[in-house]
Amino acid sequence: MTAHDALAAHAEAELKVDPENLASPGHAAFASAVAFVAGAVLPLLAMLLAPQALRVPVTVLAVLLALGVAGAVSARIGGSSPRLAVTRVVLGGAAGLALTWGIGHLFGTAVA
């Protein structure tokens, strides 16, 4: 085997990687694009459909809800605790929202 393709032999023997069964970069890029669009739809709809006075809080709630769903789905797929995954993703997202709002407020571009 090593006389034919040393790299493939090393990948299979040492790293347990099958060189014939690798992910396609094109499929990965397409999946990322679909996930990006799907993740943007809920906050965008929240902004467009909410009354102007409630756009920011409704959008924040929609984003946190979407993050909770994403955390639950990823936990189910990964076989881990949904409670921990949802908590981690929602708290991380809330921290990101707060940090982004704070930086925007610091530069005078915050909405609300």
N, C-alpha and C positions, 0 to 999 in steps of 0.2 A: 504494500500500500504506500509506504513512504517513498519508494522509488518513483512512483507515478506522480504523486502530488503531496509533497511534504506538508504544505500548509493545511490542506484538507484533512490529512491524517492527524495533525496536531489539534486542529479544531474539534475533531470527533473524539479523539482519545483523551485529551487533557481538559478541554473546555466543555465537553458534552454538547457541542453545537453541530448541527447537521447543516453543512454548507448548501445542501440542496433545498432546505426548507427555511429560508430566511424571509423576513418581511420585505415587501416591495416598497421602496421609497415613494412611488407614485400613489399607491394605496394609502400609505400613511399620510401623505400630504392631502389627499382627498378627504380622508376621515377627519383630519384636523380642520379643514375648511368647513365641512358640514357641521362639526361640533361648534366652531366659532359662530357660524350663522345661527344655529339652534340656540346657543347661549345668549345671543344678542336679541332674539325675538321678544322674549318676555319683558325685559326692561324697556325695550323700545315701545312695545304695546302699552305698557304702564304709563310711559311718558305721553304718548299720543292720546290715550283714552281718558286719563284722569283730568279732572278740572284743574285749571291753572294753579289755583291756590294749594292744591294737594299733590302736585306733580312730584315734588322731591320726596315727601314721606312715602307716597305710594310706590315710587320707583325703588326706594331703599328697601321697602318690605318685599317687593317683587324680586329684587336681586337676592335678598337673604333667603327667600323661599326657594328660588331656583338653586342657590348654593346648597341648601339643605337636601333638595331632591338629588342633586349631583353627588353629594356625599353619601346618601343612602344607596344610590345605584352603584357607586364605585365600591362601597363596602360589600354589597351583595355579590358583585362580580368577583371581588378579591377574597371573599370568604372571611371578612373581619367583622368586628362589632359595628353595627350601624350607628349606635348611640355615640360611640367615640368618633367615628368618621364624620357624622353630621356636626357634632360639636366642634371638632377641629376645623372643618371647612367653613362653617358659619362664623365662628369667632375670627378666623383668619380673614374672611371676606369683610366682616364688620370692621376689623382693624384697618384693612386696606381702604375701605370706604372713608373711615374717619381720617386716616392719614392724607388721603387725596383731598378731602374736603378742607382739612387744616392747611395744606399747602396752597390750595386755591384761595382760601380766606387770607392767608399771609400775603399773597400777591394781588389781592383785590379782585379775584375772578370767581369767587365762590357764588353759588346760586342759593338763594333762600332768604 
